[in-house]
Amino acid sequence: MLNAIVIDDEQYAREELIELLHETKQIQVIAQAENAIEGLQLINKLKPDIIFLDIQMPQITGIEMLSMLNAETMPKVIFSTAYDQYAVEAFNENAFDYLLKPVDPARLQKTVARLVKSTAQANFDAITQKHLEHVPCIGHNRILIVATQDIEFAHSGLSGVYINTGKQVATSQLTLKILEEKTPLIRCHRQYLVNLKAVKEIQLLDNSLAEIMTNSGQTLPVSRRYLKLLKQRLGIV
């Protein structure tokens, strides 16, 4: 049996799909999420084989959520969409699988059969975002959507990745690797990324080390490995 997570903000559509998947006796739904942020958390925690993903959802769309996942460890993705046939044909051209709402049991069975046989993952580069405009975070019992331009720095810790805007700190399900690849943040240390626009001062230390002072007064470490690159990006010879 393949393990799956269903992510859809429509409760009845979500419950109907879960019931249909149960009837196939080949897919085990291990979790469900009513939005992309919750779905992102579940994917990182449970590592499913497959996700059934709605495209149109509030705050973070299904396509945006895909952009936040590591392509190397991404589960197989089946879109659940209410798009018209022209949009569906566009997905077909890019070799993406989909289920058109309301889900047809016969169509679902064909999809499941392909999933069971296939070991390859589709390439989503054609539709995923190369640059993220915002990062979903959790802090103080609430969900925060932080604009990437407002982030001063990010760092990894025992509880995950912390996003710091200079005014607030929240944890994110995104990895430093994804943040480095898809936001303005650059690496200054193995555990730290910094926004160059937030750099107020760089203090050079002994042994080719350095520290960054951000606009909000935070101090970040700079390792030897990344100091040269940081100086180059800032136009310092």
N, C-alpha and C positions, 0 to 999 in steps of 0.2 A: 504493500500500500504506500502511496505517496502522501506526504503531509502537506496540507495547504492552509493558507490564511485567506479569508475573504474580506476585502476592504471596500466598503460602499456606504455612503451616507444615508441611503434609503433603506429603512429597516425592513420593509416587506420584500424588497428586491433581494436584500442580503439573506433573509430567512428562506426565501424561495430557492435561491441558488444553493444554499447549504443543504436543504432537503433533497434537491436533485442530485447533488454530489454524493450524498449519503446513499442514495438509491443505486448509484453506479457500482458500489462495493469495491471501488478501486482508489478512491480519494478519501483520505481522512482529514476533515477540517479540524485543526487543532486550536484555532482561535479566529475571532472576527473583530473587525474594527469599524467604527462609524465615521472615521476621518483619516486623512493621510498621516497626520502627526502620530496618532495612536498606532496606525499601521506600521510606521517606521520603527517605533519602539518594539513592537511585536516581532517584526522581521529580524531586527538585530538580536533580540533575546532568544527567539525560538528557532531561527535558521530553517525556515520551511523549504520544501522542494519546489513549491509552486505558490504564487499569489494570484488571486483573481481580483483584478483591480478596476474600480470604477474610474472613469476619466474626469468627469465634472464633479468636483467636490469643493466645499467652501474652504477659504483660507489657503490651503495648499492643494493643487490639483494632482490627479494621478500621475500626469506627465512630470510635474515638478518633483514629486516624490521619487520617481525613478531617477531623476537627475541627482538625487542625494544619496543614492546607493552605490556601493563599490561594484563596478562592472565585473570584477574578477570573482566575486562571491554572490552575485545577484541570483536569486531563484528564477525559475522559469516564470514568465509573466503572461497571463491571459487577460486581455482587456474585456471589461464589461461595459458596454456603451449603448447609449440611446441615439447615437449619431445616425444620420441618414445614410443611404446606400453609397452615395458618392464618397463620403468620408471613410466608410468601411473599405471601399475599393482602394483607397489610398493606403490603408493599413496593409492590405493584401500585397500591394506592390513592394512593400518593405518587409515582407515575410513575417509580419506580426500576426499572432492568432488573436481571435476576438470572439465574444459572445454578444449578439445583438439583443437588447432588452425588448420585450419580455423574452427570457431564455427559452429556446425550443429544446426539449429533452433529447430529440434525435441529434440536433446539432451539438449539444453538449457531449453526447456519447462519442461522436466523431472526434471532438477535441480531446476527450480523455484518452481515447485510443491512441491518438498521436502523441500525447504526453507520455504514456506508458512506453511506447516504442522509442521515442526520441531521447537522445543524450545531448543534443546540441542546443545552445541557447541563441535566441535571435539577437541581432545587433540593433540596439536602440539609438545609436548615435544620430540617426536622421531626425529624431523627434525630441530627444532629451536636450536640456539646456546646457550650453557650454559654460555659462556664467550664472550663478545664483543671485537673484535680487534680494532675497531674504532668507533667514535661517530660523527654523522653528526651535524654540527653547522652552524649557520648563523651569519655573522659579516661583517660590512663595505660593505654592498651591494654585498656580495659574499657568496658562500657556501663553508664551510671548512669541510674537513674530518680529524678529529683529532685522532691520534693513542692513545688508552687508556693509554699506557705506558708513554706518554708525558704529561698527565694531572697531574698538581700539586694538584688542588683541584676543587671542584664544590660547588656551593651554590645556594639556591633559593632566588629569589627577586620578586619585584612587576611585572616584565616583563617576568618571567619564571625562568629557570635554567641557570646559567652562568657557563661556562667551562673556567678554567684558566690554561694556560700552563706555566705561568711565563713570557712568551714573548707576549702573546696575550690573549684576552678575547672574547668569542663569546657565543651566546645563543643557547641552544639546546632544542628540543622538547621532549627529554627523561626526565622522572621524576627522582628525587633523589632515589626513591625506586628501579627503574630498574638499575640505575647506581651502587647502593650499591650491588645489587644482581649479576650483570653481569660484573663488572669491578674490578680492584684492589683497588678501593677507599673504605675507611671504614668510618663509622660515627664517628664524634667527637663532633657534636652539632646537634640539631634538624634541622638546616638549612644548615649544612656544612658536606661535605665528603672530606677526604684527602687521598692522596697517601702516604703511609708510606715511600717510597723511596724519597719523597720530603721533609720530616721532617728534618730540620736542628737542631732545638732546641725546647724544651718544657719548658716554664717558669711556675712554680707553683705559684699560687696566693692564696689569703685568701679564706676561705669558700669552700675549695676543688675545686676551679676553676683553670683553666690553660689557657695558650695561646700557640699556635704553631707558630714558625717562620719557614717559608719554605725556600728552597734553593734560591729562587728569592727575599727573603726579605719580603714576605707578612706575615701578622699576622692574625691568625685564632682563634676564640674562641673555648674553650673546656669546655663543661658542666660537672657537677658532675656525671651525669648519664653515660657518655661515657669515663671519665678519666681513670677509673680502667681498662676497656677493652682496651683502647689505650695503656696503660702501659704494659699490658699483651702481646699484639701483638708485642710490641717493645722489649720484654724480660726484662722489668724493674719490679723488685719485689716491 
